[in-house]
C-alpha cells in the first residue's frame, strides 16, 4: 500500500472513532421513534395485550365468585282473550237431568311473575380459592408473554437499526477507499 492510501484509511478510522459517539447519540433519538412505532403497530403485541386484558378479566371474575350472587327477574304475560274451559254440567230439572253448557275462564288477561334470589356458596371444597389462584397465575403468565414479545420486538428493531448503520458506515469506508 502506498502512503496516500494508508493516510486515507487512518483518517477514515479516526473520523469514525471521533464522530461515532455523536452519530450514535443522534441515532438513539431516532431509534426511540422506531421502537415506539414498532410497538404501536405490531400485531403480535396487540394480540398479547388483548390476551393480557382477557386474563385480567378472568382474574376479576374468579375474585367475584367469593361474593354473594344476587339475581332478579320479572315477566309479564298479556293474553287478549283468556281461554275458557267448556263442559256440559248435569243439572236436575223437572223432567230429569238437563245438561247445560258451562264455560269457566282459565287464567286472567294479565299475569305477572317476579323472582329474586341470593346465592352464597358456603362450602366449595377449595374450588373458589383454587380458581382464583389459577386465574392469578395465568395472568402472571400472560404478563410475561407480553413482556417477552415486547423485548423481542425491541431487540429486532435495534438489530435492524444498528445493522443498517454498520452497513452504511462500511459502504462509506469502501467508497472512500476506492
SULZI-V378846 format. One record per residue. N is the residue number from 1. RES is the residue in one small letter. PHI is phi in radians with two decimals (999 if undefined). NEAR is the number of other C-alpha atoms within 10 Angstrom. D_LAST is the distance of its C-alpha to the last C-alpha in whole Angstrom. Layout:
# SULZI-V378846
n=N res=RES phi=PHI near=NEAR d_last=D_LAST
n=N res=RES phi=PHI near=NEAR d_last=D_LAST
This chain:
# SULZI-V378846
n=1 res=x phi=999 near=5 d_last=13
n=2 res=x phi=-1.49 near=6 d_last=13
n=3 res=x phi=-1.13 near=7 d_last=15
n=4 res=x phi=-1.11 near=9 d_last=12
n=5 res=x phi=-1.12 near=13 d_last=9
n=6 res=x phi=-1.09 near=12 d_last=12
n=7 res=x phi=-1.12 near=11 d_last=13
n=8 res=x phi=-1.10 near=14 d_last=10
n=9 res=x phi=-1.09 near=15 d_last=11
n=10 res=x phi=-1.10 near=12 d_last=14
n=11 res=x phi=-1.14 near=12 d_last=14
n=12 res=x phi=-1.15 near=16 d_last=13
n=13 res=x phi=-1.10 near=13 d_last=15
n=14 res=x phi=-1.10 near=12 d_last=18
n=15 res=x phi=-1.12 near=11 d_last=17
n=16 res=x phi=-1.12 near=15 d_last=17
n=17 res=x phi=-1.12 near=11 d_last=21
n=18 res=x phi=-1.30 near=11 d_last=22
n=19 res=x phi=-1.64 near=11 d_last=22
n=20 res=x phi=-1.07 near=13 d_last=22
n=21 res=x phi=-1.04 near=11 d_last=26
n=22 res=x phi=-1.20 near=12 d_last=26
n=23 res=x phi=-1.21 near=12 d_last=24
n=24 res=x phi=-1.19 near=14 d_last=26
n=25 res=x phi=-1.10 near=11 d_last=29
n=26 res=x phi=-1.16 near=11 d_last=28
n=27 res=x phi=-1.26 near=15 d_last=27
n=28 res=x phi=-1.09 near=14 d_last=30
n=29 res=x phi=-1.12 near=10 d_last=32
n=30 res=x phi=-1.25 near=12 d_last=31
n=31 res=x phi=-1.14 near=18 d_last=31
n=32 res=x phi=-1.09 near=14 d_last=35
n=33 res=x phi=-1.12 near=12 d_last=35
n=34 res=x phi=-1.11 near=16 d_last=33
n=35 res=x phi=-1.12 near=19 d_last=36
n=36 res=x phi=-1.08 near=11 d_last=39
n=37 res=x phi=-1.15 near=11 d_last=38
n=38 res=x phi=-1.12 near=17 d_last=37
n=39 res=x phi=-1.23 near=19 d_last=41
n=40 res=x phi=-1.32 near=11 d_last=42
n=41 res=x phi=-1.82 near=11 d_last=41
n=42 res=x phi=-1.40 near=13 d_last=41
n=43 res=x phi=-1.25 near=11 d_last=44
n=44 res=x phi=-1.08 near=14 d_last=44
n=45 res=x phi=-1.24 near=20 d_last=45
n=46 res=x phi=-1.16 near=14 d_last=48
n=47 res=x phi=-1.12 near=12 d_last=49
n=48 res=x phi=-1.11 near=20 d_last=50
n=49 res=x phi=-1.15 near=17 d_last=51
n=50 res=x phi=-1.17 near=14 d_last=54
n=51 res=x phi=-1.10 near=17 d_last=54
n=52 res=x phi=-1.14 near=21 d_last=55
n=53 res=x phi=-1.13 near=15 d_last=57
n=54 res=x phi=-1.15 near=14 d_last=59
n=55 res=x phi=-1.14 near=21 d_last=60
n=56 res=x phi=-1.14 near=19 d_last=61
n=57 res=x phi=-1.13 near=14 d_last=63
n=58 res=x phi=-1.14 near=19 d_last=64
n=59 res=x phi=-1.16 near=20 d_last=65
n=60 res=x phi=-1.13 near=14 d_last=67
n=61 res=x phi=-1.12 near=14 d_last=69
n=62 res=x phi=-1.15 near=20 d_last=70
n=63 res=x phi=-1.17 near=17 d_last=71
n=64 res=x phi=-1.16 near=13 d_last=73
n=65 res=x phi=-1.26 near=15 d_last=75
n=66 res=x phi=-1.30 near=14 d_last=77
n=67 res=x phi=-1.67 near=11 d_last=78
n=68 res=x phi=-1.10 near=12 d_last=81
n=69 res=x phi=-1.95 near=12 d_last=81
n=70 res=x phi=-1.92 near=10 d_last=83
n=71 res=x phi=-2.30 near=10 d_last=83
n=72 res=x phi=-2.35 near=9 d_last=85
n=73 res=x phi=-2.53 near=9 d_last=86
n=74 res=x phi=-2.55 near=9 d_last=89
n=75 res=x phi=-2.51 near=9 d_last=90
n=76 res=x phi=-2.33 near=9 d_last=92
n=77 res=x phi=-2.18 near=11 d_last=94
n=78 res=x phi=-2.06 near=11 d_last=96
n=79 res=x phi=-2.07 near=11 d_last=98
n=80 res=x phi=-1.10 near=9 d_last=100
n=81 res=x phi=-2.35 near=10 d_last=103
n=82 res=x phi=-1.12 near=13 d_last=103
n=83 res=x phi=-1.26 near=14 d_last=105
n=84 res=x phi=-1.95 near=12 d_last=108
n=85 res=x phi=-1.71 near=10 d_last=110
n=86 res=x phi=-1.89 near=11 d_last=113
n=87 res=x phi=-2.71 near=12 d_last=116
n=88 res=x phi=-1.67 near=11 d_last=120
n=89 res=x phi=-1.85 near=13 d_last=122
n=90 res=x phi=-1.33 near=13 d_last=125
n=91 res=x phi=-2.14 near=10 d_last=128
n=92 res=x phi=-1.24 near=10 d_last=132
n=93 res=x phi=-2.31 near=9 d_last=134
n=94 res=x phi=-1.15 near=6 d_last=137
n=95 res=x phi=-1.98 near=6 d_last=137
n=96 res=x phi=2.31 near=9 d_last=135
n=97 res=x phi=-1.60 near=11 d_last=131
n=98 res=x phi=-1.90 near=13 d_last=129
n=99 res=x phi=-1.72 near=13 d_last=125
n=100 res=x phi=-2.04 near=11 d_last=123
n=101 res=x phi=-1.31 near=10 d_last=120
n=102 res=x phi=-2.17 near=13 d_last=118
n=103 res=x phi=-2.07 near=13 d_last=114
n=104 res=x phi=-1.98 near=10 d_last=113
n=105 res=x phi=-1.19 near=12 d_last=109
n=106 res=x phi=-1.83 near=10 d_last=106
n=107 res=x phi=1.49 near=12 d_last=104
n=108 res=x phi=-2.15 near=13 d_last=103
n=109 res=x phi=-1.16 near=12 d_last=101
n=110 res=x phi=-1.95 near=11 d_last=99
n=111 res=x phi=-2.35 near=11 d_last=98
n=112 res=x phi=-2.14 near=9 d_last=95
n=113 res=x phi=-2.56 near=9 d_last=94
n=114 res=x phi=-2.23 near=9 d_last=92
n=115 res=x phi=-2.49 near=9 d_last=90
n=116 res=x phi=-2.32 near=9 d_last=89
n=117 res=x phi=-2.37 near=9 d_last=88
n=118 res=x phi=-2.17 near=9 d_last=86
n=119 res=x phi=-2.04 near=10 d_last=85
n=120 res=x phi=-2.36 near=11 d_last=84
n=121 res=x phi=-1.25 near=11 d_last=83
n=122 res=x phi=-1.49 near=8 d_last=85
n=123 res=x phi=-2.48 near=8 d_last=84
n=124 res=x phi=-2.14 near=8 d_last=81
n=125 res=x phi=1.19 near=8 d_last=81
n=126 res=x phi=1.51 near=9 d_last=77
n=127 res=x phi=-1.16 near=10 d_last=76
n=128 res=x phi=-1.19 near=17 d_last=75
n=129 res=x phi=-1.18 near=15 d_last=73
n=130 res=x phi=-1.14 near=12 d_last=71
n=131 res=x phi=-1.14 near=17 d_last=70
n=132 res=x phi=-1.19 near=21 d_last=69
n=133 res=x phi=-1.09 near=15 d_last=67
n=134 res=x phi=-1.09 near=15 d_last=65
n=135 res=x phi=-1.11 near=21 d_last=64
n=136 res=x phi=-1.15 near=19 d_last=63
n=137 res=x phi=-1.17 near=14 d_last=61
n=138 res=x phi=-1.13 near=17 d_last=60
n=139 res=x phi=-1.13 near=21 d_last=58
n=140 res=x phi=-1.09 near=15 d_last=57
n=141 res=x phi=-1.10 near=14 d_last=55
n=142 res=x phi=-1.14 near=21 d_last=54
n=143 res=x phi=-1.07 near=18 d_last=53
n=144 res=x phi=-1.19 near=14 d_last=50
n=145 res=x phi=-1.07 near=17 d_last=49
n=146 res=x phi=-1.06 near=21 d_last=48
n=147 res=x phi=-1.10 near=15 d_last=46
n=148 res=x phi=-1.11 near=14 d_last=45
n=149 res=x phi=-1.10 near=16 d_last=43
n=150 res=x phi=-1.08 near=19 d_last=42
n=151 res=x phi=-1.16 near=13 d_last=40
n=152 res=x phi=-1.12 near=12 d_last=39
n=153 res=x phi=-1.15 near=18 d_last=38
n=154 res=x phi=-1.08 near=19 d_last=36
n=155 res=x phi=-1.08 near=13 d_last=34
n=156 res=x phi=-1.10 near=13 d_last=33
n=157 res=x phi=-1.13 near=18 d_last=32
n=158 res=x phi=-1.14 near=17 d_last=30
n=159 res=x phi=-1.04 near=12 d_last=28
n=160 res=x phi=-1.13 near=12 d_last=27
n=161 res=x phi=-1.12 near=18 d_last=26
n=162 res=x phi=-1.28 near=14 d_last=24
n=163 res=x phi=-1.12 near=12 d_last=23
n=164 res=x phi=-1.15 near=12 d_last=21
n=165 res=x phi=-1.08 near=15 d_last=20
n=166 res=x phi=-1.07 near=12 d_last=19
n=167 res=x phi=-1.11 near=12 d_last=17
n=168 res=x phi=-1.21 near=12 d_last=15
n=169 res=x phi=-1.17 near=14 d_last=14
n=170 res=x phi=-1.11 near=12 d_last=12
n=171 res=x phi=-1.08 near=12 d_last=11
n=172 res=x phi=-1.12 near=12 d_last=10
n=173 res=x phi=-1.12 near=16 d_last=9
n=174 res=x phi=-1.13 near=11 d_last=6
n=175 res=x phi=-1.13 near=9 d_last=5
n=176 res=x phi=-1.23 near=12 d_last=6
n=177 res=x phi=-1.24 near=12 d_last=4
n=178 res=x phi=-1.45 near=6 d_last=0
